[in-house]
């Protein structure tokens, strides 16, 4: 691991997602959308293989932010991360990944797959380039939606939040399907940014290409 950072604070964003603010290591740089591997600097954990997470802070911020969902059923790294407190240390790898902003388009995410797009959207907003984008965001329930108010503010009327395990006014029930893409997207000659579980990404790629999107215009973690 290339860098070491200390946790400065943590807070819940949803019932099972925490925001981590870390000291920013000297010379650490990243592009919005890139990921890193994190390792917990504690006995039993520091020799574990790194797990990928995406910084949700901006490249010029003086601290690092990660927005991390806990998966307690796995009894693994995310569960342990949620128990850490200020002063605990993490090892951080060099940034990596294929998700980069290439131009206006449609962001399609499921669950914690929104995290690479948080950094990208915050960077665009910081540059005054918030317009011309659309968001389709799938979750199980309203309580699972990460940074909903912020995303509503960024995308405005060009945002759609679907719920697969809850019915609520203003939130279409179900998953993001080929039929929903066909209904909501008017132009498939643009960029599509896709992130979520592996099966979700595979299904979205297939659906987009069947609707006319060029493979090179679909941006995802390869």
The 8 nearest C-alpha neighbors of each residue, nearest first, counted from 0:
[[1, 92, 91, 90, 2, 93, 3, 38],
 [0, 2, 92, 91, 93, 3, 90, 27],
 [3, 1, 91, 90, 0, 24, 92, 4],
 [4, 2, 90, 89, 91, 24, 88, 5],
 [5, 3, 22, 89, 88, 24, 21, 23],
 [6, 4, 88, 22, 21, 86, 87, 7],
 [5, 7, 21, 85, 86, 87, 8, 20],
 [6, 8, 85, 21, 20, 5, 86, 22],
 [9, 7, 20, 85, 6, 19, 10, 84],
 [8, 10, 19, 18, 20, 17, 11, 84],
 [11, 9, 18, 17, 12, 19, 8, 16],
 [10, 12, 17, 13, 16, 18, 14, 9],
 [11, 13, 17, 16, 18, 10, 145, 14],
 [12, 14, 16, 15, 11, 143, 145, 142],
 [13, 15, 16, 11, 12, 142, 143, 17],
 [16, 14, 13, 69, 68, 17, 11, 12],
 [17, 15, 68, 13, 67, 12, 11, 14],
 [18, 16, 11, 12, 67, 10, 66, 19],
 [17, 19, 66, 10, 9, 65, 11, 12],
 [20, 18, 9, 65, 64, 8, 66, 17],
 [19, 21, 64, 8, 7, 63, 6, 9],
 [22, 20, 6, 63, 7, 5, 62, 4],
 [21, 23, 62, 4, 5, 63, 24, 6],
 [22, 24, 62, 63, 21, 61, 4, 25],
 [25, 23, 27, 4, 2, 26, 22, 3],
 [24, 26, 27, 23, 2, 28, 22, 3],
 [27, 25, 28, 24, 23, 2, 29, 1],
 [28, 26, 25, 24, 29, 23, 2, 93],
 [29, 27, 58, 26, 30, 94, 59, 93],
 [30, 28, 58, 94, 31, 33, 27, 34],
 [29, 31, 33, 32, 58, 28, 99, 94],
 [32, 30, 119, 118, 33, 29, 99, 57],
 [33, 31, 115, 98, 99, 119, 118, 30],
 [32, 34, 96, 95, 31, 30, 94, 98],
 [35, 33, 53, 52, 95, 94, 96, 51],
 [36, 34, 94, 51, 92, 52, 53, 95],
 [35, 37, 51, 50, 49, 92, 91, 52],
 [36, 38, 91, 49, 50, 90, 89, 51],
 [37, 39, 90, 49, 89, 45, 40, 91],
 [38, 40, 89, 45, 44, 41, 90, 88],
 [41, 39, 45, 89, 88, 38, 90, 44],
 [40, 42, 45, 44, 39, 43, 88, 87],
 [43, 41, 44, 45, 40, 46, 39, 47],
 [42, 44, 45, 41, 46, 47, 40, 39],
 [45, 43, 47, 42, 41, 46, 39, 40],
 [46, 44, 40, 39, 41, 47, 38, 42],
 [45, 47, 44, 48, 43, 42, 38, 40],
 [48, 46, 44, 45, 49, 38, 43, 39],
 [47, 49, 50, 46, 38, 45, 36, 37],
 [50, 48, 36, 38, 37, 47, 51, 92],
 [49, 51, 36, 37, 48, 52, 38, 76],
 [52, 50, 36, 35, 34, 37, 49, 53],
 [51, 53, 34, 35, 36, 50, 54, 37],
 [52, 54, 34, 115, 35, 55, 33, 114],
 [55, 53, 65, 56, 64, 34, 63, 52],
 [56, 54, 118, 65, 64, 117, 53, 114],
 [55, 57, 64, 54, 63, 118, 60, 58],
 [56, 58, 60, 59, 122, 118, 55, 31],
 [59, 57, 60, 29, 28, 30, 56, 31],
 [60, 58, 57, 61, 28, 56, 62, 29],
 [61, 59, 57, 62, 58, 56, 63, 23],
 [60, 62, 23, 59, 63, 22, 58, 57],
 [63, 61, 23, 22, 60, 21, 64, 20],
 [64, 62, 21, 23, 20, 56, 22, 54],
 [63, 65, 20, 56, 55, 19, 54, 21],
 [64, 66, 54, 19, 55, 18, 67, 53],
 [67, 65, 18, 17, 19, 55, 114, 16],
 [66, 68, 17, 16, 65, 18, 69, 77],
 [67, 69, 16, 15, 17, 70, 111, 77],
 [70, 68, 77, 78, 15, 71, 16, 67],
 [69, 71, 72, 73, 77, 78, 68, 74],
 [72, 70, 74, 73, 78, 69, 75, 77],
 [71, 73, 70, 74, 75, 78, 69, 77],
 [72, 74, 75, 71, 70, 78, 76, 77],
 [75, 73, 71, 72, 78, 76, 70, 79],
 [74, 76, 73, 78, 77, 79, 71, 70],
 [75, 77, 79, 78, 80, 74, 50, 39],
 [78, 76, 69, 80, 79, 75, 70, 81],
 [77, 79, 71, 69, 81, 76, 80, 75],
 [80, 78, 76, 82, 81, 77, 75, 83],
 [79, 81, 77, 82, 83, 78, 76, 39],
 [80, 82, 79, 78, 83, 77, 69, 17],
 [81, 83, 79, 80, 84, 78, 77, 9],
 [84, 82, 80, 81, 87, 79, 85, 6],
 [83, 85, 87, 86, 82, 6, 8, 9],
 [86, 84, 6, 7, 8, 87, 83, 5],
 [85, 87, 6, 5, 84, 88, 7, 83],
 [86, 88, 6, 85, 5, 84, 83, 89],
 [89, 87, 5, 40, 4, 6, 86, 39],
 [88, 90, 39, 40, 4, 38, 3, 5],
 [89, 91, 3, 38, 37, 2, 0, 39],
 [92, 90, 37, 2, 0, 36, 3, 1],
 [93, 91, 0, 1, 36, 35, 94, 2],
 [92, 94, 35, 1, 95, 91, 0, 36],
 [95, 93, 35, 34, 29, 33, 92, 96],
 [96, 94, 34, 33, 35, 93, 97, 29],
 [97, 95, 33, 98, 34, 220, 94, 221],
 [96, 98, 220, 99, 221, 219, 33, 95],
 [99, 97, 32, 219, 220, 96, 218, 33],
 [100, 98, 32, 97, 101, 31, 33, 30],
 [99, 101, 102, 119, 98, 32, 31, 103],
 [102, 100, 99, 103, 190, 218, 104, 216],
 [101, 103, 100, 104, 190, 189, 132, 131],
 [104, 102, 132, 131, 190, 101, 189, 105],
 [103, 105, 190, 132, 191, 189, 102, 133],
 [104, 106, 133, 191, 134, 132, 192, 107],
 [105, 107, 192, 134, 191, 133, 193, 135],
 [108, 106, 193, 135, 136, 192, 134, 105],
 [109, 107, 136, 194, 112, 113, 195, 193],
 [108, 110, 137, 195, 112, 136, 138, 111],
 [111, 109, 112, 138, 137, 113, 195, 108],
 [110, 112, 113, 114, 109, 68, 195, 145],
 [113, 111, 195, 194, 109, 110, 108, 114],
 [112, 114, 111, 108, 116, 115, 110, 117],
 [113, 115, 117, 116, 112, 111, 53, 55],
 [116, 114, 32, 117, 118, 53, 113, 119],
 [115, 117, 119, 114, 113, 118, 120, 32],
 [118, 116, 114, 120, 119, 115, 55, 121],
 [117, 119, 55, 31, 121, 116, 120, 115],
 [118, 120, 116, 31, 122, 117, 121, 32],
 [121, 119, 123, 117, 122, 118, 116, 124],
 [120, 122, 124, 118, 123, 119, 125, 117],
 [121, 123, 125, 119, 120, 124, 118, 57],
 [124, 122, 128, 120, 126, 125, 121, 129],
 [123, 125, 127, 129, 121, 126, 122, 128],
 [124, 126, 122, 123, 127, 121, 128, 120],
 [125, 127, 123, 124, 128, 122, 129, 121],
 [126, 128, 124, 125, 129, 123, 130, 122],
 [129, 127, 123, 126, 124, 130, 125, 131],
 [128, 130, 124, 123, 127, 153, 131, 132],
 [131, 129, 128, 132, 154, 103, 153, 127],
 [130, 132, 103, 129, 104, 133, 128, 154],
 [133, 131, 104, 103, 130, 105, 154, 134],
 [132, 134, 105, 157, 158, 106, 154, 104],
 [135, 133, 158, 106, 105, 107, 159, 136],
 [134, 136, 107, 159, 158, 160, 106, 108],
 [135, 137, 160, 108, 109, 107, 134, 159],
 [138, 136, 109, 161, 160, 162, 108, 174],
 [139, 137, 162, 110, 140, 109, 161, 143],
 [138, 140, 163, 164, 162, 143, 165, 137],
 [141, 139, 165, 142, 162, 143, 138, 164],
 [142, 140, 143, 144, 162, 139, 138, 165],
 [141, 143, 140, 144, 13, 14, 145, 139],
 [142, 144, 141, 140, 138, 145, 13, 139],
 [145, 143, 141, 142, 147, 138, 146, 110],
 [144, 146, 147, 143, 13, 12, 111, 113],
 [147, 145, 149, 148, 150, 144, 12, 13],
 [146, 148, 150, 149, 145, 144, 151, 152],
 [149, 147, 151, 150, 146, 152, 153, 145],
 [150, 148, 152, 146, 151, 147, 153, 154],
 [149, 151, 153, 147, 152, 148, 154, 146],
 [152, 150, 155, 148, 154, 149, 153, 147],
 [151, 153, 149, 150, 155, 154, 148, 147],
 [154, 152, 150, 151, 155, 149, 129, 120],
 [155, 153, 157, 151, 158, 152, 150, 133],
 [156, 154, 151, 157, 152, 153, 158, 150],
 [155, 157, 158, 154, 151, 159, 133, 152],
 [158, 156, 133, 154, 155, 134, 159, 132],
 [159, 157, 134, 156, 154, 133, 135, 155],
 [158, 160, 135, 134, 136, 161, 157, 170],
 [161, 159, 136, 170, 137, 135, 158, 162],
 [160, 162, 137, 171, 170, 172, 138, 173],
 [163, 161, 139, 172, 138, 140, 173, 165],
 [162, 164, 173, 139, 172, 174, 165, 138],
 [165, 163, 139, 140, 162, 166, 173, 172],
 [164, 166, 140, 162, 163, 167, 139, 172],
 [165, 167, 172, 162, 168, 164, 170, 171],
 [168, 166, 170, 169, 165, 171, 172, 162],
 [167, 169, 170, 166, 171, 172, 165, 162],
 [168, 170, 167, 171, 160, 159, 161, 166],
 [169, 171, 161, 168, 167, 160, 172, 162],
 [172, 170, 161, 162, 173, 169, 160, 166],
 [171, 173, 162, 163, 161, 166, 170, 165],
 [174, 172, 163, 162, 161, 171, 175, 164],
 [173, 175, 163, 176, 137, 161, 162, 172],
 [176, 174, 179, 137, 173, 177, 180, 161],
 [177, 175, 179, 178, 174, 180, 206, 203],
 [176, 178, 180, 206, 179, 181, 175, 207],
 [179, 177, 181, 176, 180, 182, 175, 183],
 [180, 178, 182, 176, 181, 177, 175, 183],
 [181, 179, 177, 183, 182, 178, 184, 176],
 [180, 182, 178, 179, 184, 183, 177, 210],
 [183, 181, 179, 180, 184, 178, 185, 177],
 [182, 184, 180, 181, 179, 185, 178, 135],
 [185, 183, 180, 181, 186, 182, 187, 105],
 [184, 186, 183, 187, 181, 182, 180, 188],
 [187, 185, 188, 184, 189, 212, 211, 104],
 [186, 188, 212, 189, 211, 185, 184, 210],
 [189, 187, 186, 212, 190, 213, 211, 216],
 [190, 188, 187, 104, 216, 191, 186, 103],
 [189, 191, 104, 216, 217, 105, 103, 192],
 [190, 192, 217, 105, 104, 106, 218, 216],
 [191, 193, 106, 218, 107, 217, 219, 105],
 [194, 192, 107, 219, 108, 106, 218, 200],
 [195, 193, 112, 108, 200, 219, 107, 109],
 [194, 196, 112, 109, 108, 199, 200, 197],
 [195, 197, 199, 198, 200, 194, 109, 112],
 [196, 198, 200, 199, 201, 195, 194, 202],
 [199, 197, 201, 200, 196, 202, 195, 203],
 [198, 200, 202, 196, 197, 201, 195, 203],
 [199, 201, 203, 197, 198, 202, 195, 194],
 [202, 200, 198, 204, 199, 203, 197, 205],
 [201, 203, 199, 205, 200, 204, 198, 206],
 [204, 202, 206, 200, 205, 201, 207, 199],
 [205, 203, 207, 201, 206, 202, 200, 208],
 [204, 206, 202, 208, 203, 207, 209, 201],
 [205, 207, 203, 209, 177, 204, 208, 202],
 [208, 206, 210, 204, 212, 209, 205, 203],
 [207, 209, 212, 211, 210, 205, 206, 213],
 [208, 210, 206, 207, 211, 205, 212, 204],
 [211, 209, 207, 208, 212, 206, 187, 181],
 [212, 210, 208, 209, 187, 213, 207, 188],
 [211, 213, 208, 187, 207, 188, 210, 214],
 [212, 214, 216, 215, 208, 211, 217, 188],
 [213, 215, 216, 217, 212, 208, 204, 207],
 [216, 214, 213, 217, 218, 212, 190, 191],
 [215, 217, 190, 213, 214, 191, 218, 189],
 [218, 216, 191, 214, 215, 190, 192, 219],
 [219, 217, 192, 98, 191, 193, 216, 220],
 [220, 218, 193, 98, 221, 192, 194, 217],
 [219, 221, 97, 98, 96, 218, 194, 193],
 [220, 219, 97, 96, 98, 218, 200, 197]]
